[in-house]
Amino acid sequence: MAERLSITSNGAKLNEAIAKQLDDIRAAGTFKEERVITSEQAAEINVEGREDKVLNFCANNYLGLANSKDLINAAKDALDTHGFGLASV
């Protein structure tokens, strides 16, 4: 039981250290709030709290290719013909 209490105590210390570090980051003005994307991934997207569209530089989808029907169908065809997974294990 003493071991469990020690883990809990260490967890609380870790939480305190993380909370202090986050407070320091906020105080320095370098904390980044995540924006919630409310539209499908594309070159231009809608984000929560804004009326206008914004350019999407937060994903590797700069050109909006993730929604290309041609690419999606090609990926499905490759999956059907070649499969998917770690063949080496």
QUIDACOR-V631968 format. One record per pair of residues at least 6 apart in sequence whose C-alpha atoms are under 7 Angstrom apart, sorted by the first residue. I is the first residue (numbers start at 1). GAP is how many residues later the second one is. If there is no record, write none. Layout:
{{I;GAP} {I;GAP}}
//
This chain:
{{25;6} {35;12} {35;13} {36;11} {36;12} {37;8} {37;9} {37;10} {37;11} {38;8} {38;9} {38;10} {39;6} {39;7} {41;23} {42;14} {42;19} {42;22} {42;25} {43;12} {43;13} {43;18} {43;19} {43;20} {43;21} {44;9} {44;10} {44;11} {44;12} {45;8} {45;9} {45;10} {45;11} {46;6} {46;7} {46;8} {56;6}}
//
